[in-house]
């Protein structure tokens, strides 16, 4: 076998600067993700930033993390020294993300021409997620490892805060609409604000812990799974809880039988499993005595009119002509009919809401682009279990307005997938031989000099 000599080493060249994420861009990305996961609308209200509401400046309807992501992305283009080459490189590496971004910009233009509202929602929901995926396309292993640790720490703090709020019945940062907190809603708000937003991201993170997060030891993974499962109960999301329970158990049973067939179950692992099986009924009984499941039972008994709202939103479609539904009815008329029919809290399906406010054409474009964006995101996570959080994510998206209105959940979900299902990035070294540089993909996750 022939080995490369010193001359071959001298012929290697470093990856171009535009194909790397610089030091300042890495720090900015980490800071933006920290703000994304830790700063809710209730927390912003305390500093006079009315994020969740209609009153106030239009600039406050965009989350601070989105501003940070946009600034960091623009800086990464400038710092590369060749914004055109970096742009082409990112477009070729993440084509579905580019399509989602282009469609979003087109929808923003159409909304402005129609004089409609909700521009901030489009920016927070889609633009932030797309630019975040672009930024992480060239992140090296050290950056991704730091980001993964940050995700685990933040989600652990979120779960602990949720449990503390459940025990004390004191919500530190409750969800507020125009500054008004809903005192009758006793569910935990934690760091993500709205209980259902907490339930969605916690359920997806929980599924990713079950089928992903390979570097974690079994003991740490088991502890995090137990903690997130407990937090999911106090958030009160019925669909999130049922979907996670059903799919998580199915996945666990399949993996257990697969391990038994391979004969790779260690004696210590079997002993721990038997011990947990014995303690589980005792733990459930103790939690029931403490009233841990009372709020959840109340949510299933009284849904606050959620089931009726789903029936009313279907009836709402029949109040408009086919032309209105294709091109989009008058938004003020939709708002009036929505309130008259008892849908003050919103239309609990993103696609029906989008048809009513944007029209079927825009809805179809966004749906196709978002579907391809999710498919690309799933392919970036090479681990086989990435389908588990994806299925839960899709189920939960259809249970509320979700991506049809303002939310930071797509960006958070992208972080969960990219961190816990670490993508196989091509060209893990910072050098390429001259002979291979012409045919190698332009994606080198390395460090910039500055």
C-alpha positions as CSV (number, residue, x, y, z in Angstrom):
1,X,0.0,0.0,0.0
2,X,1.4,3.4,-0.9
3,X,1.5,6.1,1.7
4,X,1.6,9.9,1.1
5,X,5.0,11.4,1.8
6,X,6.0,14.9,2.9
7,X,5.5,16.3,-0.5
8,X,1.8,15.2,-0.5
9,X,1.3,17.0,2.8
10,X,2.7,20.1,1.4
11,X,0.3,20.0,-1.5
12,X,-2.8,20.1,0.8
13,X,-4.7,23.3,0.9
14,X,-6.9,24.8,3.6
15,X,-10.7,25.1,3.0
16,X,-11.7,28.5,1.6
17,X,-12.8,31.0,4.2
18,X,-16.3,31.3,2.7
19,X,-16.8,27.6,3.4
20,X,-16.2,28.0,7.2
21,X,-18.1,29.5,10.1
22,X,-15.9,32.1,11.8
23,X,-15.3,32.5,15.5
24,X,-17.5,35.5,15.9
25,X,-20.3,33.8,13.9
26,X,-20.1,30.7,16.1
27,X,-20.4,32.8,19.3
28,X,-23.3,34.8,17.8
29,X,-25.1,31.6,16.8
30,X,-24.7,30.1,20.3
31,X,-26.0,33.3,21.8
32,X,-29.0,33.5,19.5
33,X,-29.9,29.9,20.3
34,X,-29.7,30.6,24.0
35,X,-32.0,33.6,23.6
36,X,-34.3,31.5,21.4
37,X,-34.8,28.8,24.1
38,X,-34.7,30.9,27.2
39,X,-36.6,34.1,26.5
40,X,-40.3,33.9,26.3
41,X,-43.0,36.5,25.5
42,X,-43.8,36.7,29.2
43,X,-40.2,37.4,30.1
44,X,-40.0,40.1,27.3
45,X,-43.1,41.8,28.7
46,X,-41.2,42.4,32.0
47,X,-38.8,44.7,30.1
48,X,-41.5,46.5,28.1
49,X,-41.3,44.4,24.9
50,X,-44.8,43.4,23.9
51,X,-44.1,40.4,21.8
52,X,-47.3,38.5,22.4
53,X,-50.1,41.0,21.6
54,X,-51.5,43.4,19.2
55,X,-50.6,46.7,20.9
56,X,-47.1,48.3,20.6
57,X,-44.6,48.8,17.9
58,X,-44.4,46.4,14.9
59,X,-40.7,45.9,15.7
60,X,-41.6,44.2,19.0
61,X,-43.6,41.5,17.2
62,X,-40.4,39.8,16.1
63,X,-38.5,37.8,18.7
64,X,-35.1,39.1,19.7
65,X,-33.5,35.8,18.7
66,X,-34.7,36.3,15.2
67,X,-32.9,39.7,15.0
68,X,-29.8,38.0,16.3
69,X,-30.0,35.2,13.8
70,X,-30.4,37.6,10.9
71,X,-27.5,39.7,12.0
72,X,-25.2,36.7,12.6
73,X,-26.1,35.3,9.2
74,X,-25.4,38.6,7.5
75,X,-22.1,38.9,9.4
76,X,-21.1,35.4,8.3
77,X,-21.6,36.4,4.7
78,X,-19.5,39.6,5.1
79,X,-16.8,37.9,7.2
80,X,-16.3,35.1,4.6
81,X,-14.7,37.7,2.2
82,X,-16.7,36.3,-0.7
83,X,-20.5,36.5,0.0
84,X,-21.3,35.3,-3.5
85,X,-19.3,32.1,-3.2
86,X,-20.7,31.4,0.3
87,X,-24.2,32.0,-0.9
88,X,-23.8,29.6,-3.7
89,X,-22.2,27.1,-1.4
90,X,-25.1,27.3,1.1
91,X,-27.7,27.1,-1.6
92,X,-26.1,23.9,-3.0
93,X,-25.7,22.4,0.4
94,X,-29.3,23.2,1.6
95,X,-31.6,23.6,-1.5
96,X,-34.9,22.9,0.3
97,X,-34.0,25.5,3.0
98,X,-33.4,28.0,0.2
99,X,-36.7,27.1,-1.3
100,X,-38.5,27.7,2.0
101,X,-36.8,31.0,2.4
102,X,-37.7,32.2,-1.1
103,X,-41.4,31.1,-0.7
104,X,-41.5,32.9,2.7
105,X,-40.2,36.1,1.1
106,X,-42.8,35.8,-1.7
107,X,-45.6,35.3,0.9
108,X,-44.4,38.4,2.8
109,X,-44.5,40.5,-0.4
110,X,-48.0,39.2,-1.2
111,X,-49.2,39.9,2.3
112,X,-47.8,43.5,2.1
113,X,-49.5,44.1,-1.3
114,X,-52.8,42.9,0.1
115,X,-52.4,45.1,3.2
116,X,-52.5,42.2,5.5
117,X,-50.9,41.7,8.9
118,X,-48.7,39.0,10.4
119,X,-45.4,39.8,8.7
120,X,-43.6,39.3,12.0
121,X,-45.1,35.8,12.2
122,X,-43.7,34.8,8.9
123,X,-40.3,36.1,9.9
124,X,-40.2,34.3,13.2
125,X,-41.7,31.1,12.0
126,X,-39.8,30.5,8.7
127,X,-37.0,33.0,8.2
128,X,-35.4,32.4,11.5
129,X,-35.5,28.6,11.1
130,X,-34.0,28.8,7.5
131,X,-31.2,31.1,8.4
132,X,-30.3,29.0,11.5
133,X,-30.1,25.9,9.3
134,X,-27.8,27.8,6.9
135,X,-25.6,29.0,9.8
136,X,-25.2,25.4,11.1
137,X,-24.4,24.0,7.7
138,X,-20.7,24.8,8.2
139,X,-20.5,24.4,12.0
140,X,-17.6,22.2,13.1
141,X,-17.8,19.3,15.6
142,X,-16.7,21.5,18.5
143,X,-19.5,24.0,17.8
144,X,-22.1,21.3,17.5
145,X,-21.0,19.6,20.7
146,X,-21.2,22.9,22.5
147,X,-24.6,23.6,21.1
148,X,-25.8,20.1,22.1
149,X,-24.6,20.6,25.6
150,X,-26.4,24.0,25.7
151,X,-29.6,22.3,24.5
152,X,-29.5,19.7,27.2
153,X,-28.8,22.2,29.9
154,X,-31.6,24.6,28.8
155,X,-34.2,21.8,28.4
156,X,-33.2,20.4,31.8
157,X,-33.7,23.8,33.4
158,X,-37.0,24.2,31.6
159,X,-38.3,20.9,33.0
160,X,-37.1,21.7,36.5
161,X,-38.8,25.1,36.4
162,X,-42.0,23.6,35.1
163,X,-42.1,21.1,38.0
164,X,-41.3,23.8,40.5
165,X,-44.1,25.9,39.1
166,X,-46.4,22.9,39.4
167,X,-45.5,22.4,43.1
168,X,-45.6,26.0,44.1
169,X,-48.4,27.1,41.8
170,X,-46.4,30.2,41.0
171,X,-45.5,30.9,37.4
172,X,-42.5,33.1,37.0
173,X,-43.0,34.1,33.4
174,X,-46.7,33.3,32.5
175,X,-48.0,33.6,29.0
176,X,-49.4,37.1,28.5
177,X,-51.4,38.6,25.7
178,X,-51.0,42.4,25.6
179,X,-49.7,42.1,29.1
180,X,-52.7,40.2,30.5
181,X,-51.9,36.9,32.1
182,X,-54.6,34.1,32.1
183,X,-54.9,33.4,35.8
184,X,-57.3,30.5,35.3
185,X,-54.6,28.6,33.4
186,X,-52.6,26.8,36.1
187,X,-50.4,24.9,33.7
188,X,-46.6,25.5,33.9
189,X,-45.2,28.2,31.6
190,X,-41.4,27.6,32.3
191,X,-39.0,29.2,29.8
192,X,-41.0,28.7,26.6
193,X,-44.0,30.7,27.7
194,X,-47.2,29.1,26.5
195,X,-47.9,25.6,28.0
196,X,-48.7,24.1,24.6
197,X,-45.5,25.5,23.1
198,X,-43.6,23.9,26.0
199,X,-45.4,20.6,25.4
200,X,-44.6,20.6,21.7
201,X,-40.9,21.2,22.1
202,X,-40.6,18.9,25.1
203,X,-42.3,16.1,23.3
204,X,-40.0,16.4,20.3
205,X,-36.9,16.6,22.6
206,X,-38.1,13.6,24.5
207,X,-38.5,11.5,21.4
208,X,-35.1,12.6,20.3
209,X,-33.6,11.5,23.6
210,X,-35.2,8.1,23.1
211,X,-34.1,7.5,19.6
212,X,-31.1,9.8,19.3
213,X,-28.5,11.6,21.5
214,X,-26.0,8.7,21.0
215,X,-23.1,10.2,22.9
216,X,-25.1,10.3,26.2
217,X,-24.5,7.5,28.7
218,X,-27.5,5.2,29.4
219,X,-27.8,6.6,33.0
220,X,-27.8,10.3,31.8
221,X,-30.2,9.5,29.0
222,X,-32.6,7.7,31.3
223,X,-32.5,10.5,33.8
224,X,-33.3,13.1,31.1
225,X,-36.1,11.0,29.7
226,X,-37.7,10.6,33.1
227,X,-37.4,14.4,33.8
228,X,-38.8,15.4,30.5
229,X,-41.7,12.9,30.8
230,X,-42.6,14.4,34.1
231,X,-42.5,18.0,32.7
232,X,-44.6,16.9,29.8
233,X,-47.4,16.0,32.2
234,X,-47.5,19.3,34.0
235,X,-47.5,21.2,30.7
236,X,-51.0,19.7,30.1
237,X,-50.7,19.0,26.4
238,X,-53.0,16.1,25.8
239,X,-52.0,15.4,22.2
240,X,-48.3,15.8,23.0
241,X,-48.6,13.4,26.0
242,X,-50.6,10.8,24.1
243,X,-48.5,10.9,21.0
244,X,-45.2,10.7,23.0
245,X,-46.5,7.9,25.2
246,X,-47.8,5.8,22.3
247,X,-44.9,6.2,19.9
248,X,-42.2,6.2,22.6
249,X,-43.5,2.9,24.0
250,X,-43.7,1.3,20.6
251,X,-40.2,2.4,19.8
252,X,-38.9,1.2,23.1
253,X,-40.6,-2.2,22.8
254,X,-39.2,-2.7,19.2
255,X,-35.7,-1.7,20.4
256,X,-35.9,-4.1,23.4
257,X,-36.8,-7.1,21.2
258,X,-34.1,-6.2,18.7
259,X,-31.5,-6.2,21.6
260,X,-32.9,-9.5,22.9
261,X,-32.6,-11.0,19.4
262,X,-29.0,-9.8,19.1
263,X,-28.2,-11.1,22.6
264,X,-26.4,-7.9,23.5
265,X,-28.2,-7.1,26.8
266,X,-25.7,-6.7,29.6
267,X,-26.2,-8.2,33.1
268,X,-26.1,-4.7,34.7
269,X,-28.6,-3.3,32.2
270,X,-31.0,-6.2,32.8
271,X,-30.7,-5.7,36.5
272,X,-31.4,-1.9,36.2
273,X,-34.4,-2.6,33.9
274,X,-35.9,-5.1,36.4
275,X,-35.3,-2.6,39.3
276,X,-37.0,0.2,37.3
277,X,-39.9,-2.1,36.4
278,X,-40.4,-2.9,40.1
279,X,-40.2,0.8,41.2
280,X,-42.4,2.2,38.4
281,X,-45.8,1.3,40.0
282,X,-44.7,2.6,43.4
283,X,-43.6,5.9,41.7
284,X,-46.8,6.3,39.8
285,X,-48.8,5.6,43.0
286,X,-46.9,8.1,45.0
287,X,-47.3,10.8,42.3
288,X,-51.1,10.1,42.2
289,X,-51.4,10.5,45.9
290,X,-49.6,13.8,45.7
291,X,-52.1,15.0,43.0
292,X,-49.6,15.0,40.2
293,X,-52.1,13.8,37.6
294,X,-55.1,15.8,38.8
295,X,-54.5,18.7,36.4
296,X,-54.0,16.4,33.5
297,X,-57.2,14.5,34.2
298,X,-59.0,17.8,34.4
299,X,-57.7,18.7,30.9
300,X,-59.1,15.5,29.5
301,X,-62.5,16.0,31.2
302,X,-62.8,19.6,30.3
303,X,-61.1,20.7,27.1
304,X,-62.2,24.4,27.2
305,X,-64.2,23.9,24.0
306,X,-61.3,22.7,22.0
307,X,-63.2,19.9,20.3
308,X,-66.1,22.2,19.4
309,X,-63.6,24.7,18.0
310,X,-62.4,22.1,15.5
311,X,-65.9,21.5,14.3
312,X,-66.6,25.2,14.0
313,X,-63.4,25.9,12.0
314,X,-64.6,23.4,9.3
315,X,-68.0,25.1,9.2
316,X,-66.2,28.4,8.7
317,X,-64.8,27.2,5.3
318,X,-68.4,26.8,3.9
319,X,-69.1,30.5,4.5
320,X,-66.8,31.6,1.7
321,X,-66.9,31.1,-2.1
322,X,-64.5,29.0,-3.9
323,X,-62.7,32.1,-5.4
324,X,-62.3,33.5,-1.9
325,X,-60.8,30.3,-0.6
326,X,-58.4,30.0,-3.6
327,X,-57.1,33.6,-3.5
328,X,-57.8,34.4,0.2
329,X,-60.9,36.1,1.7
330,X,-60.9,39.6,3.3
331,X,-59.0,39.3,6.5
332,X,-61.3,41.5,8.5
333,X,-64.3,39.5,7.4
334,X,-62.5,36.3,8.5
335,X,-61.8,37.8,11.9
336,X,-65.4,38.9,12.3
337,X,-66.8,35.5,11.4
338,X,-64.2,33.7,13.5
339,X,-65.3,35.6,16.7
340,X,-69.0,35.3,15.9
341,X,-68.6,31.5,15.7
342,X,-66.8,31.3,19.0
343,X,-63.2,30.9,17.7
344,X,-61.7,33.8,19.7
345,X,-58.7,31.6,20.7
346,X,-57.9,30.8,17.1
347,X,-58.3,28.2,14.4
348,X,-56.7,25.0,15.6
349,X,-55.2,23.8,12.4
350,X,-52.4,25.6,10.5
351,X,-53.6,24.7,7.0
352,X,-57.2,25.7,7.5
353,X,-56.1,28.9,9.1
354,X,-53.7,29.6,6.2
355,X,-56.4,28.9,3.6
356,X,-58.8,31.4,5.4
357,X,-56.2,34.1,5.7
358,X,-53.9,33.6,2.8
359,X,-55.8,31.4,0.3
360,X,-55.3,27.9,-1.1
361,X,-52.5,28.9,-3.5
362,X,-50.3,30.4,-0.9
363,X,-51.1,27.5,1.5
364,X,-50.1,25.0,-1.2
365,X,-46.8,26.7,-1.8
366,X,-45.9,27.0,1.9
367,X,-47.0,23.4,2.5
368,X,-44.8,22.0,-0.3
369,X,-41.8,24.1,0.7
370,X,-42.2,23.4,4.4
371,X,-42.5,19.6,3.7
372,X,-39.3,19.6,1.6
373,X,-37.6,21.7,4.4
374,X,-38.6,19.0,7.0
375,X,-37.5,16.2,4.7
376,X,-34.1,17.9,4.2
377,X,-33.8,18.4,8.0
378,X,-34.6,14.7,8.5
379,X,-32.0,13.6,6.0
380,X,-29.3,15.7,7.8
381,X,-29.8,13.5,10.8
382,X,-28.4,10.2,9.6
383,X,-29.5,8.2,12.7
384,X,-32.3,5.8,11.9
385,X,-34.6,7.1,14.7
386,X,-35.0,10.6,13.4
387,X,-38.5,9.7,12.2
388,X,-39.7,9.4,15.8
389,X,-39.6,13.2,16.7
390,X,-40.6,14.0,13.1
391,X,-43.8,12.0,13.4
392,X,-44.6,13.6,16.8
393,X,-43.8,17.0,15.4
394,X,-46.2,16.6,12.4
395,X,-49.0,15.3,14.7
396,X,-48.6,18.3,17.0
397,X,-48.4,20.8,14.2
398,X,-51.9,19.9,13.1
399,X,-53.4,20.3,16.6
400,X,-53.1,24.1,16.8
401,X,-52.4,27.2,14.6
402,X,-48.7,26.4,15.0
403,X,-46.8,27.3,11.7
404,X,-49.8,29.4,10.4
405,X,-49.1,32.1,13.0
406,X,-46.2,33.5,14.9
407,X,-44.0,30.9,16.6
408,X,-40.4,30.1,17.2
409,X,-41.0,26.4,17.3
410,X,-39.6,25.5,13.8
411,X,-36.3,27.0,14.7
412,X,-36.2,25.1,18.1
413,X,-37.2,21.9,16.4
414,X,-34.4,22.3,13.9
415,X,-31.9,22.7,16.7
416,X,-33.2,19.5,18.4
417,X,-32.8,17.5,15.2
418,X,-29.4,18.9,14.2
419,X,-27.9,18.4,17.7
420,X,-29.3,15.1,18.8
421,X,-29.0,13.5,15.4
422,X,-25.6,14.8,14.5
423,X,-25.4,15.1,10.7
424,X,-22.6,13.5,8.8
425,X,-20.9,16.6,7.3
426,X,-18.6,15.9,4.3
427,X,-14.9,16.8,4.5
428,X,-14.3,16.7,8.3
429,X,-10.8,17.8,7.9
430,X,-9.8,21.4,7.0
431,X,-7.7,20.4,4.0
432,X,-8.2,18.9,0.6
433,X,-5.7,17.6,-1.9
434,X,-5.5,19.5,-5.2
435,X,-6.5,16.3,-7.1
436,X,-9.7,15.8,-5.1
437,X,-10.7,19.5,-4.6
438,X,-12.3,19.7,-8.1
439,X,-14.7,16.8,-7.4
440,X,-15.3,17.3,-3.7
441,X,-18.5,19.0,-2.5
442,X,-17.8,22.5,-1.2
443,X,-18.6,21.9,2.4
444,X,-15.7,22.0,4.8
445,X,-16.6,22.4,8.5
446,X,-13.5,24.1,9.8
447,X,-12.4,27.1,11.8
448,X,-11.9,30.6,10.4
449,X,-8.8,32.5,11.3
450,X,-10.7,35.4,12.7
